[in-house]
């Protein structure tokens, strides 16, 4: 079985939004200096799920694939250290500022170049922009089924049983292989790369493929091909005001507080 | 003239030499067998630099060996062992003197002989008193830490019988000779005299005495050699007579609790997963353990009801080692695994690396590194660890510090805002780097200490810079968790960073950073001149660069952080500072200095809590409360948080605040400035 996991590098999502700045001209987010990029939390769970499938189904091969500018090979190395077998980086100036359709096209082209695959795992959404479309469009592009927000996958021959997260529990759906599954955080804490895993990952070569390598259609990628446009971008501000309720007795204060809460529609 | 009788009344004495020879053969075999079993372990640096090792052994041998320094920290068992030890040493020397005088025909006679008799008689009594103390302790008092086996009773009985039969033989000889011919001389053997015919053996004929003497003499000789053979063949703890001094000889002469670096390029196994992964010295450690339990008595994990006892851990490793060494009686497939079998994972994670066990051990066993080595195997080979440890390590990997989620509160450089501090990136031309440390930069309570320290350093006119938001983690939490790969990555990056700024002097606020820089970085090529802030402040006070004029009018107690005290022997500087603060009285807790009790936060316990038993910080806070102090001063960010948490958790009738020494100094100089 061959599992391909799509992973994305994002700015550390644990940093409070107020630390970010926005460039009003290019409408781009500028993370605070020195902020370490990390693997998107949902994608990391996709790698975790792939590793769990591999443990249960010996002979499974996992390929981690990422796209982005800069030193994105770090997230592939992280996936390799966790237990992936091979890694591929997609890097080209032409890829930049693509939207979900563009990204799905690039990934689809790369996956077609890889050739054989049984299962493609993506995070349910990237933890930076939270759009959550790429996985589904990728399935559409490849012409295979998609199951979204999975918390567990059980392989049964040429089919898989996927536990999908619901608001009040989960449902189990069956899908034929090959297919795309987007993975949710309910998978649980991803494993810490083992020491041996890190050592072996460091020794592995990660090839970088360009637009020409995968034969991407220039008309379908980049900002020009985008189906959507960012018209404005702002950092949410949260104002807090503190009002101290004073009264002669505690009972009186409690009544005043209750009235105030009703007035502000908190209760 | 009075003289020593050798083989009086005894014929065929060569039989005794045959017996002794057999005993020697068994001892030689035992030594060979143990040697082979130690060599089951990996190589260890301890076999290098023998010269300095010999010198260290000689230098400390008098106090630690002959003087029983470590034993006497507890009077009862200390004196008990001292009596048996010195009694036996004198008796053995007496036997040697006998042999020398007899075969070199050096006369031992006159008053020299009489004094000799007296000393040897007293030595036997010392041993007997020691044995009686030991029997009382083991079988009547039964302290919790003692685990009694058949061997304990056997060896105490053997020692007692050997000594008592010795006296009986002496008494019988006296009865037949000196008591009749030279009663004055007999008085120099007062204990043996008890057994002369006037008392116990009264009314026996001369011939009966001679026969009885001869029988008892041979019984005594067989018993002594039999005891030696028993000890050589069994795993009796009396083997410690040879193995413990050997272990003391090969003891750690370097920094406390520092694990050996792993060569990540060549290592095939990371950490210790089975017996053969230990080094030979680590196996020798187990062999030297006499199960005395001093370590267990001082262990914070044990005291708070956790599953770890350093005594049990050492004994369990020893038992597993003995089983692995004897595959015939213990087929490998029948053996439990070392981790998760002989030693439970919970035991391995319960250690706070406080080093109290190592300080208490009279035979210099090192528990901490073995525990870290097993953690290495768990985290790096098996990916098994408590969930919060995993979160902490992931955070170190991705964010460069161990504080999970702390970034939603603070970023590393946040505390510096408005202080106008110089970062090395702006100007590295300063006398020293203030290494703040993750906790002191990210946790709100600890930032207060950092700010106080900055005020003190500024007031004293110290030229210092900081790294600000570029400051990474020193790596200590990863190392104590056994995740050596992250530690070595941190060390490599940090050395490059610090050398890039040409940093020579570092002042660290955290004893864990301090210890790591001072004792563990040099092995990776990073040598810096590191001081802890208490050392720096004490020095500034001495040079009169800080004036403390403000009365604090308070009673304080001082909690020794493990990594400052036991790890680095910094006991006096913090106390000197506290003494220098006007109107601040210092009252020590029952356990202080090298006997100080852990706060519960070391060895990665700052980031996870074992939900077993009680809390270590509660125990320590109760000890602080007993002093009636209003302030429990400390000098470590972990200790501060742990003590504060425990104080808040108690419904206290008396006021008690946890403070860092830097805060107290800041307070004492505030109004004068």
Interface residues (C-beta under 8 A of the other chain):
Chain A: X12 X14 X15 X16 X19 X32 X33 X34 X36 X38 X189 X191 X192 X193 X194 X195 X196 X198 X199
Chain B: X264 X270 X376 X379 X380 X381 X382 X383 X385 X387 X390 X391 X393 X394 X397 X398 X399 X400 X405 X407 X408 X411 X469 X470 X483 X484 X485
